[in-house]
Amino acid sequence: MDRFTWSNGLLEMNETLVIQQRGVKLYDGDDKVKLTDSCNDMIHLHPAPANKEPGPYQQSKFSYIKLSFKEHGQIEFYRRLTEELSQKRWESMPVSQPIPTATGSQAGRTRAVGIVGIERKIEERRKETDKNISEAFEDLSKLMVKAKEMVELSRSIANKIKEKQGDITEDETIRFKSYLLSMGIANPVTRETHGSGTHYHLQLAKQLGDMLVAPLEERGGMMALTEVYCLVNRARGMELQSHSEEEMIASALDNVTDKGSLTAEEFAKLLGLSVLLSKERLFLAEKMGHLCRDDSVEGLRFYPNLFASQA
């Protein structure tokens, strides 16, 4: 069975590229086809022309071929191949006849067909890219609309729970609370909405206090700091709250002021941190002008910056 033929790799007239896959090895039945690694295998789903030129294997003892996928992708390839076999699109297309190679005007026609095939392939890729981009932006728009709906829903539920309006039973109240916990905070306090000064810290403290009242009551008035941290950040969603530079500087300044002076090792023991992290915090406080250093033979020691505190 002469099922193979040499090709220049270009699409024939009326052909469409369905899928490409790297790392695929071709087998003639159970025997591996002995071709160079630079060869690309193409599968054409249409009858071979009557005047097909002889291929590298003019006879075969097998009635089938095998494909070995070295870099995965066989599931998607099989799905697309099955779709094409069920649609049988090649039956509605005319069988392309190969143009014999020749000189003069006929050679020019062969090159023209090759250029047309390349241009058609580029145009198909461009259309596919445009389609994917359009679908991506459409999905993003739907996500934004859905997010707004969820925010409005959470506000409505929060108001119903707070005001106890309408026929809301205790069971519904408990269920609404679980909904709110899974949704998180509808309007988290951020620096973008409340600035970065005292007003931001006051509003943030108020919001955290409001959201921690119920969990504290449920746990007998006491919660571990790590539990509070996880609960707050889960509720805030994308607006996560972490230790800011201001908090690190304040901690370093308070400890150095209380002790009079500290080394990085002493500061690490007080906070239970590594020496490297403690030294970075002291350097940060020094950089902001709150501390000053004394680097002597006894080691590096940090002191409060009296010029800044007494100015």
C-alpha positions as YAML, in Angstrom:
chain: A
units: angstrom
residues:
- id: 1
  name: MET
  ca: [0.00, 0.00, 0.00]
- id: 2
  name: ASP
  ca: [1.59, 3.25, -1.17]
- id: 3
  name: ARG
  ca: [0.13, 5.64, 1.42]
- id: 4
  name: PHE
  ca: [3.13, 7.97, 1.85]
- id: 5
  name: THR
  ca: [4.36, 10.71, -0.47]
- id: 6
  name: TRP
  ca: [6.99, 13.44, -0.38]
- id: 7
  name: SER
  ca: [5.69, 16.99, 0.08]
- id: 8
  name: ASN
  ca: [7.07, 20.51, 0.39]
- id: 9
  name: GLY
  ca: [5.00, 21.08, 3.54]
- id: 10
  name: LEU
  ca: [2.60, 23.62, 2.03]
- id: 11
  name: LEU
  ca: [-1.16, 23.23, 2.10]
- id: 12
  name: GLU
  ca: [-2.81, 22.16, -1.11]
- id: 13
  name: MET
  ca: [-5.69, 24.04, -2.70]
- id: 14
  name: ASN
  ca: [-8.93, 23.97, -0.64]
- id: 15
  name: GLU
  ca: [-7.07, 22.47, 2.35]
- id: 16
  name: THR
  ca: [-7.31, 23.82, 5.91]
- id: 17
  name: LEU
  ca: [-4.87, 23.27, 8.76]
- id: 18
  name: VAL
  ca: [-6.73, 21.62, 11.65]
- id: 19
  name: ILE
  ca: [-4.06, 20.99, 14.31]
- id: 20
  name: GLN
  ca: [-0.29, 20.92, 14.74]
- id: 21
  name: GLN
  ca: [1.63, 18.83, 17.27]
- id: 22
  name: ARG
  ca: [5.34, 18.58, 18.04]
- id: 23
  name: GLY
  ca: [7.26, 15.43, 18.90]
- id: 24
  name: VAL
  ca: [5.16, 13.00, 16.84]
- id: 25
  name: LYS
  ca: [6.78, 9.87, 15.39]
- id: 26
  name: LEU
  ca: [5.27, 8.00, 12.43]
- id: 27
  name: TYR
  ca: [4.95, 4.21, 12.24]
- id: 28
  name: ASP
  ca: [4.04, 2.06, 9.24]
- id: 29
  name: GLY
  ca: [1.98, -0.41, 11.20]
- id: 30
  name: ASP
  ca: [4.35, -1.64, 13.92]
- id: 31
  name: ASP
  ca: [7.51, -0.54, 12.08]
- id: 32
  name: LYS
  ca: [8.94, 2.91, 12.68]
- id: 33
  name: VAL
  ca: [9.27, 4.95, 9.49]
- id: 34
  name: LYS
  ca: [12.95, 5.68, 8.92]
- id: 35
  name: LEU
  ca: [13.00, 9.37, 8.08]
- id: 36
  name: THR
  ca: [15.31, 12.17, 9.20]
- id: 37
  name: ASP
  ca: [14.41, 14.26, 12.25]
- id: 38
  name: SER
  ca: [13.99, 17.33, 10.04]
- id: 39
  name: CYS
  ca: [11.03, 15.76, 8.22]
- id: 40
  name: ASN
  ca: [7.53, 16.90, 9.17]
- id: 41
  name: ASP
  ca: [4.64, 14.44, 8.96]
- id: 42
  name: MET
  ca: [1.38, 15.69, 7.42]
- id: 43
  name: ILE
  ca: [-1.89, 13.77, 7.37]
- id: 44
  name: HIS
  ca: [-4.25, 14.61, 4.47]
- id: 45
  name: LEU
  ca: [-7.85, 13.47, 4.96]
- id: 46
  name: HIS
  ca: [-8.84, 13.13, 1.32]
- id: 47
  name: PRO
  ca: [-8.32, 10.53, -1.43]
- id: 48
  name: ALA
  ca: [-4.95, 10.55, -3.14]
- id: 49
  name: PRO
  ca: [-4.96, 11.79, -6.75]
- id: 50
  name: ALA
  ca: [-4.86, 9.19, -9.50]
- id: 51
  name: ASN
  ca: [-1.49, 10.40, -10.77]
- id: 52
  name: LYS
  ca: [0.16, 10.41, -7.33]
- id: 53
  name: GLU
  ca: [3.94, 10.10, -7.50]
- id: 54
  name: PRO
  ca: [5.59, 7.10, -5.78]
- id: 55
  name: GLY
  ca: [6.45, 7.65, -2.12]
- id: 56
  name: PRO
  ca: [9.28, 6.37, 0.09]
- id: 57
  name: TYR
  ca: [7.32, 3.17, 0.89]
- id: 58
  name: GLN
  ca: [5.54, 1.84, -2.18]
- id: 59
  name: GLN
  ca: [4.48, -1.38, -0.47]
- id: 60
  name: SER
  ca: [3.50, -2.28, 3.09]
- id: 61
  name: LYS
  ca: [2.38, -5.41, 4.87]
- id: 62
  name: PHE
  ca: [0.24, -3.34, 7.22]
- id: 63
  name: SER
  ca: [-3.14, -1.77, 6.54]
- id: 64
  name: TYR
  ca: [-2.74, 0.95, 9.16]
- id: 65
  name: ILE
  ca: [-0.31, 3.53, 10.53]
- id: 66
  name: LYS
  ca: [0.55, 4.56, 14.10]
- id: 67
  name: LEU
  ca: [1.48, 7.90, 15.64]
- id: 68
  name: SER
  ca: [3.67, 8.10, 18.75]
- id: 69
  name: PHE
  ca: [3.38, 11.32, 20.80]
- id: 70
  name: LYS
  ca: [6.61, 12.10, 22.68]
- id: 71
  name: GLU
  ca: [5.46, 15.49, 24.04]
- id: 72
  name: HIS
  ca: [1.82, 14.60, 24.84]
- id: 73
  name: GLY
  ca: [-1.14, 16.19, 23.06]
- id: 74
  name: GLN
  ca: [-2.59, 12.89, 21.84]
- id: 75
  name: ILE
  ca: [-5.99, 13.50, 23.46]
- id: 76
  name: GLU
  ca: [-6.61, 16.80, 21.67]
- id: 77
  name: PHE
  ca: [-5.22, 15.38, 18.42]
- id: 78
  name: TYR
  ca: [-7.54, 12.38, 18.62]
- id: 79
  name: ARG
  ca: [-10.53, 14.62, 19.36]
- id: 80
  name: ARG
  ca: [-9.87, 16.84, 16.35]
- id: 81
  name: LEU
  ca: [-9.18, 13.85, 14.10]
- id: 82
  name: THR
  ca: [-12.44, 12.19, 15.16]
- id: 83
  name: GLU
  ca: [-14.36, 15.40, 14.43]
- id: 84
  name: GLU
  ca: [-12.89, 15.67, 10.95]
- id: 85
  name: LEU
  ca: [-13.58, 12.02, 10.17]
- id: 86
  name: SER
  ca: [-17.21, 12.40, 11.26]
- id: 87
  name: GLN
  ca: [-17.73, 15.61, 9.25]
- id: 88
  name: LYS
  ca: [-16.00, 14.28, 6.11]
- id: 89
  name: ARG
  ca: [-15.41, 17.75, 4.76]
- id: 90
  name: TRP
  ca: [-13.11, 16.42, 2.06]
- id: 91
  name: GLU
  ca: [-16.10, 14.89, 0.27]
- id: 92
  name: SER
  ca: [-17.43, 18.36, -0.54]
- id: 93
  name: MET
  ca: [-14.06, 19.58, -1.85]
- id: 94
  name: PRO
  ca: [-12.66, 18.91, -5.31]
- id: 95
  name: VAL
  ca: [-9.62, 16.66, -5.36]
- id: 96
  name: SER
  ca: [-6.60, 18.84, -6.08]
- id: 97
  name: GLN
  ca: [-4.43, 17.82, -8.97]
- id: 98
  name: PRO
  ca: [-0.68, 18.28, -8.61]
- id: 99
  name: ILE
  ca: [0.86, 20.72, -11.04]
- id: 100
  name: PRO
  ca: [3.77, 19.09, -12.88]
- id: 101
  name: THR
  ca: [7.11, 20.77, -12.39]
- id: 102
  name: ALA
  ca: [8.39, 22.48, -15.51]
- id: 103
  name: THR
  ca: [10.23, 25.55, -16.67]
- id: 104
  name: GLY
  ca: [8.95, 28.86, -17.91]
- id: 105
  name: SER
  ca: [5.36, 29.83, -17.29]
- id: 106
  name: GLN
  ca: [4.39, 26.54, -15.61]
- id: 107
  name: ALA
  ca: [7.10, 26.94, -12.96]
- id: 108
  name: GLY
  ca: [5.77, 30.43, -12.28]
- id: 109
  name: ARG
  ca: [2.29, 28.99, -11.76]
- id: 110
  name: THR
  ca: [3.63, 26.46, -9.22]
- id: 111
  name: ARG
  ca: [5.30, 29.19, -7.19]
- id: 112
  name: ALA
  ca: [2.14, 31.27, -7.30]
- id: 113
  name: VAL
  ca: [0.10, 28.41, -5.86]
- id: 114
  name: GLY
  ca: [2.64, 28.05, -3.03]
- id: 115
  name: ILE
  ca: [2.46, 31.77, -2.20]
- id: 116
  name: VAL
  ca: [-1.34, 31.68, -2.22]
- id: 117
  name: GLY
  ca: [-1.25, 28.76, 0.21]
- id: 118
  name: ILE
  ca: [1.08, 30.62, 2.57]
- id: 119
  name: GLU
  ca: [-1.05, 33.78, 2.43]
- id: 120
  name: ARG
  ca: [-4.20, 31.76, 3.11]
- id: 121
  name: LYS
  ca: [-2.54, 30.10, 6.09]
- id: 122
  name: ILE
  ca: [-1.42, 33.46, 7.52]
- id: 123
  name: GLU
  ca: [-4.92, 34.88, 7.08]
- id: 124
  name: GLU
  ca: [-6.49, 31.90, 8.85]
- id: 125
  name: ARG
  ca: [-4.09, 32.30, 11.77]
- id: 126
  name: ARG
  ca: [-4.89, 36.02, 11.99]
- id: 127
  name: LYS
  ca: [-8.64, 35.32, 12.07]
- id: 128
  name: GLU
  ca: [-8.16, 32.67, 14.74]
- id: 129
  name: THR
  ca: [-6.08, 35.08, 16.84]
- id: 130
  name: ASP
  ca: [-8.69, 37.83, 16.50]
- id: 131
  name: LYS
  ca: [-11.40, 35.38, 17.51]
- id: 132
  name: ASN
  ca: [-9.48, 34.27, 20.61]
- id: 133
  name: ILE
  ca: [-8.82, 37.87, 21.65]
- id: 134
  name: SER
  ca: [-12.49, 38.78, 21.21]
- id: 135
  name: GLU
  ca: [-13.60, 35.79, 23.28]
- id: 136
  name: ALA
  ca: [-11.08, 36.64, 26.00]
- id: 137
  name: PHE
  ca: [-12.33, 40.23, 26.32]
- id: 138
  name: GLU
  ca: [-15.92, 39.01, 26.22]
- id: 139
  name: ASP
  ca: [-15.23, 36.63, 29.11]
- id: 140
  name: LEU
  ca: [-13.50, 39.43, 31.02]
- id: 141
  name: SER
  ca: [-16.50, 41.72, 30.54]
- id: 142
  name: LYS
  ca: [-18.85, 39.00, 31.76]
- id: 143
  name: LEU
  ca: [-16.64, 38.46, 34.81]
- id: 144
  name: MET
  ca: [-16.71, 42.17, 35.67]
- id: 145
  name: VAL
  ca: [-20.50, 42.28, 35.33]
- id: 146
  name: LYS
  ca: [-20.82, 39.20, 37.53]
- id: 147
  name: ALA
  ca: [-18.51, 40.71, 40.13]
- id: 148
  name: LYS
  ca: [-20.67, 43.84, 40.30]
- id: 149
  name: GLU
  ca: [-23.76, 41.68, 40.75]
- id: 150
  name: MET
  ca: [-22.08, 39.77, 43.59]
- id: 151
  name: VAL
  ca: [-21.13, 43.03, 45.32]
- id: 152
  name: GLU
  ca: [-24.69, 44.33, 45.08]
- id: 153
  name: LEU
  ca: [-26.02, 41.01, 46.35]
- id: 154
  name: SER
  ca: [-23.67, 41.03, 49.34]
- id: 155
  name: ARG
  ca: [-24.72, 44.60, 50.19]
- id: 156
  name: SER
  ca: [-28.39, 43.66, 50.01]
- id: 157
  name: ILE
  ca: [-27.92, 40.63, 52.24]
- id: 158
  name: ALA
  ca: [-25.86, 42.66, 54.72]
- id: 159
  name: ASN
  ca: [-28.58, 45.31, 54.95]
- id: 160
  name: LYS
  ca: [-31.27, 42.69, 55.48]
- id: 161
  name: ILE
  ca: [-29.31, 41.09, 58.29]
- id: 162
  name: LYS
  ca: [-28.52, 44.43, 59.91]
- id: 163
  name: GLU
  ca: [-32.01, 45.91, 59.72]
- id: 164
  name: LYS
  ca: [-33.97, 42.63, 60.06]
- id: 165
  name: GLN
  ca: [-36.42, 43.88, 57.46]
- id: 166
  name: GLY
  ca: [-38.94, 41.58, 55.88]
- id: 167
  name: ASP
  ca: [-39.64, 38.00, 56.81]
- id: 168
  name: ILE
  ca: [-36.12, 36.86, 57.68]
- id: 169
  name: THR
  ca: [-36.01, 33.92, 60.05]
- id: 170
  name: GLU
  ca: [-33.11, 32.98, 62.28]
- id: 171
  name: ASP
  ca: [-32.22, 30.11, 59.96]
- id: 172
  name: GLU
  ca: [-32.09, 32.52, 57.03]
- id: 173
  name: THR
  ca: [-29.91, 34.87, 59.05]
- id: 174
  name: ILE
  ca: [-27.41, 32.10, 59.76]
- id: 175
  name: ARG
  ca: [-27.41, 31.13, 56.10]
- id: 176
  name: PHE
  ca: [-26.91, 34.76, 55.03]
- id: 177
  name: LYS
  ca: [-23.95, 35.02, 57.40]
- id: 178
  name: SER
  ca: [-22.33, 32.00, 55.79]
- id: 179
  name: TYR
  ca: [-22.91, 33.60, 52.37]
- id: 180
  name: LEU
  ca: [-21.22, 36.80, 53.50]
- id: 181
  name: LEU
  ca: [-18.27, 34.88, 54.93]
- id: 182
  name: SER
  ca: [-17.72, 33.12, 51.61]
- id: 183
  name: MET
  ca: [-18.16, 36.34, 49.62]
- id: 184
  name: GLY
  ca: [-15.86, 38.40, 51.79]
- id: 185
  name: ILE
  ca: [-16.00, 42.13, 52.44]
- id: 186
  name: ALA
  ca: [-17.97, 44.00, 49.78]
- id: 187
  name: ASN
  ca: [-16.04, 47.29, 50.08]
- id: 188
  name: PRO
  ca: [-12.61, 46.65, 51.64]
- id: 189
  name: VAL
  ca: [-10.77, 49.72, 52.90]
- id: 190
  name: THR
  ca: [-7.74, 50.34, 50.68]
- id: 191
  name: ARG
  ca: [-5.18, 53.09, 50.25]
- id: 192
  name: GLU
  ca: [-6.69, 53.83, 46.84]
- id: 193
  name: THR
  ca: [-10.10, 54.64, 48.37]
- id: 194
  name: HIS
  ca: [-9.09, 56.17, 51.71]
- id: 195
  name: GLY
  ca: [-5.61, 57.57, 51.12]
- id: 196
  name: SER
  ca: [-2.49, 56.59, 53.05]
- id: 197
  name: GLY
  ca: [-2.65, 58.77, 56.14]
- id: 198
  name: THR
  ca: [-4.41, 58.59, 59.51]
- id: 199
  name: HIS
  ca: [-7.85, 58.39, 57.91]
- id: 200
  name: TYR
  ca: [-6.89, 55.15, 56.15]
- id: 201
  name: HIS
  ca: [-5.68, 53.52, 59.39]
- id: 202
  name: LEU
  ca: [-8.79, 54.64, 61.30]
- id: 203
  name: GLN
  ca: [-11.16, 53.27, 58.66]
- id: 204
  name: LEU
  ca: [-9.18, 50.05, 58.35]
- id: 205
  name: ALA
  ca: [-9.22, 49.55, 62.13]
- id: 206
  name: LYS
  ca: [-12.97, 50.22, 62.21]
- id: 207
  name: GLN
  ca: [-13.64, 47.72, 59.43]
- id: 208
  name: LEU
  ca: [-11.47, 45.02, 60.99]
- id: 209
  name: GLY
  ca: [-13.10, 45.60, 64.36]
- id: 210
  name: ASP
  ca: [-16.59, 45.26, 62.88]
- id: 211
  name: MET
  ca: [-15.80, 42.04, 61.04]
- id: 212
  name: LEU
  ca: [-14.05, 40.43, 64.03]
- id: 213
  name: VAL
  ca: [-16.86, 40.99, 66.55]
- id: 214
  name: ALA
  ca: [-18.91, 37.97, 65.49]
- id: 215
  name: PRO
  ca: [-15.97, 35.53, 65.15]
- id: 216
  name: LEU
  ca: [-14.66, 36.57, 68.57]
- id: 217
  name: GLU
  ca: [-18.06, 36.03, 70.20]
- id: 218
  name: GLU
  ca: [-18.37, 32.60, 68.58]
- id: 219
  name: ARG
  ca: [-14.92, 31.62, 69.92]
- id: 220
  name: GLY
  ca: [-15.44, 32.84, 73.47]
- id: 221
  name: GLY
  ca: [-13.73, 36.21, 73.03]
- id: 222
  name: MET
  ca: [-10.26, 34.93, 72.11]
- id: 223
  name: MET
  ca: [-8.62, 34.10, 68.77]
- id: 224
  name: ALA
  ca: [-5.07, 33.29, 67.73]
- id: 225
  name: LEU
  ca: [-3.31, 36.00, 65.73]
- id: 226
  name: THR
  ca: [-2.68, 33.63, 62.82]
- id: 227
  name: GLU
  ca: [-6.40, 32.77, 62.73]
- id: 228
  name: VAL
  ca: [-7.31, 36.46, 62.65]
- id: 229
  name: TYR
  ca: [-4.78, 37.08, 59.89]
- id: 230
  name: CYS
  ca: [-6.19, 34.28, 57.71]
- id: 231
  name: LEU
  ca: [-9.80, 35.27, 58.39]
- id: 232
  name: VAL
  ca: [-9.22, 38.91, 57.48]
- id: 233
  name: ASN
  ca: [-7.27, 38.20, 54.31]
- id: 234
  name: ARG
  ca: [-9.82, 35.65, 53.14]
- id: 235
  name: ALA
  ca: [-12.58, 38.19, 53.61]
- id: 236
  name: ARG
  ca: [-10.66, 40.98, 51.89]
- id: 237
  name: GLY
  ca: [-10.15, 38.86, 48.77]
- id: 238
  name: MET
  ca: [-7.66, 40.52, 46.44]
- id: 239
  name: GLU
  ca: [-7.02, 43.46, 48.81]
- id: 240
  name: LEU
  ca: [-4.75, 41.52, 51.17]
- id: 241
  name: GLN
  ca: [-3.44, 43.17, 54.31]
- id: 242
  name: SER
  ca: [0.18, 42.61, 55.33]
- id: 243
  name: HIS
  ca: [2.76, 44.14, 57.63]
- id: 244
  name: SER
  ca: [3.64, 47.48, 56.10]
- id: 245
  name: GLU
  ca: [6.98, 49.23, 56.29]
- id: 246
  name: GLU
  ca: [5.48, 51.69, 58.77]
- id: 247
  name: GLU
  ca: [4.73, 48.86, 61.21]
- id: 248
  name: MET
  ca: [8.24, 47.42, 60.86]
- id: 249
  name: ILE
  ca: [9.84, 50.82, 61.44]
- id: 250
  name: ALA
  ca: [7.60, 51.51, 64.46]
- id: 251
  name: SER
  ca: [8.49, 48.14, 65.99]
- id: 252
  name: ALA
  ca: [12.21, 48.71, 65.51]
- id: 253
  name: LEU
  ca: [12.07, 52.26, 66.91]
- id: 254
  name: ASP
  ca: [10.02, 51.24, 69.97]
- id: 255
  name: ASN
  ca: [12.33, 48.36, 70.90]
- id: 256
  name: VAL
  ca: [15.53, 50.37, 70.39]
- id: 257
  name: THR
  ca: [14.11, 53.28, 72.41]
- id: 258
  name: ASP
  ca: [13.06, 51.01, 75.29]
- id: 259
  name: LYS
  ca: [16.46, 49.27, 75.46]
- id: 260
  name: GLY
  ca: [18.56, 52.35, 74.70]
- id: 261
  name: SER
  ca: [20.43, 50.49, 71.96]
- id: 262
  name: LEU
  ca: [20.24, 47.12, 70.23]
- id: 263
  name: THR
  ca: [22.27, 44.90, 67.97]
- id: 264
  name: ALA
  ca: [20.65, 42.85, 65.24]
- id: 265
  name: GLU
  ca: [21.10, 39.70, 67.34]
- id: 266
  name: GLU
  ca: [19.41, 41.26, 70.38]
- id: 267
  name: PHE
  ca: [16.56, 42.59, 68.24]
- id: 268
  name: ALA
  ca: [16.10, 39.14, 66.70]
- id: 269
  name: LYS
  ca: [15.73, 37.54, 70.15]
- id: 270
  name: LEU
  ca: [13.09, 40.09, 71.16]
- id: 271
  name: LEU
  ca: [10.94, 39.52, 68.06]
- id: 272
  name: GLY
  ca: [11.69, 35.85, 67.52]
- id: 273
  name: LEU
  ca: [12.94, 36.50, 63.98]
- id: 274
  name: SER
  ca: [16.09, 35.53, 62.16]
- id: 275
  name: VAL
  ca: [19.11, 37.80, 62.48]
- id: 276
  name: LEU
  ca: [18.98, 38.59, 58.76]
- id: 277
  name: LEU
  ca: [15.36, 39.82, 58.87]
- id: 278
  name: SER
  ca: [16.00, 41.77, 62.07]
- id: 279
  name: LYS
  ca: [19.00, 43.50, 60.53]
- id: 280
  name: GLU
  ca: [16.95, 44.45, 57.45]
- id: 281
  name: ARG
  ca: [14.27, 46.03, 59.65]
- id: 282
  name: LEU
  ca: [16.89, 48.03, 61.55]
- id: 283
  name: PHE
  ca: [18.46, 49.15, 58.27]
- id: 284
  name: LEU
  ca: [15.02, 50.23, 57.04]
- id: 285
  name: ALA
  ca: [14.40, 52.30, 60.19]
- id: 286
  name: GLU
  ca: [17.86, 53.84, 59.79]
- id: 287
  name: LYS
  ca: [17.18, 54.65, 56.15]
- id: 288
  name: MET
  ca: [13.98, 56.48, 57.14]
- id: 289
  name: GLY
  ca: [15.95, 58.57, 59.66]
- id: 290
  name: HIS
  ca: [14.57, 57.08, 62.89]
- id: 291
  name: LEU
  ca: [17.73, 55.21, 63.96]
- id: 292
  name: CYS
  ca: [21.47, 55.73, 63.71]
- id: 293
  name: ARG
  ca: [24.28, 53.19, 63.93]
- id: 294
  name: ASP
  ca: [27.56, 52.75, 65.77]
- id: 295
  name: ASP
  ca: [29.85, 50.41, 63.84]
- id: 296
  name: SER
  ca: [32.83, 49.60, 66.08]
- id: 297
  name: VAL
  ca: [35.08, 46.66, 66.97]
- id: 298
  name: GLU
  ca: [32.35, 45.47, 69.33]
- id: 299
  name: GLY
  ca: [29.93, 45.11, 66.46]
- id: 300
  name: LEU
  ca: [27.09, 47.00, 64.82]
- id: 301
  name: ARG
  ca: [24.71, 48.68, 67.29]
- id: 302
  name: PHE
  ca: [21.69, 50.87, 66.61]
- id: 303
  name: TYR
  ca: [20.55, 53.89, 68.66]
- id: 304
  name: PRO
  ca: [17.54, 56.22, 68.48]
- id: 305
  name: ASN
  ca: [18.18, 59.22, 66.25]
- id: 306
  name: LEU
  ca: [18.07, 62.06, 68.79]
- id: 307
  name: PHE
  ca: [18.49, 64.66, 66.06]
- id: 308
  name: ALA
  ca: [15.13, 63.59, 64.61]
- id: 309
  name: SER
  ca: [13.28, 63.02, 67.90]
- id: 310
  name: GLN
  ca: [14.44, 66.21, 69.66]
- id: 311
  name: ALA
  ca: [14.40, 68.53, 66.67]
...
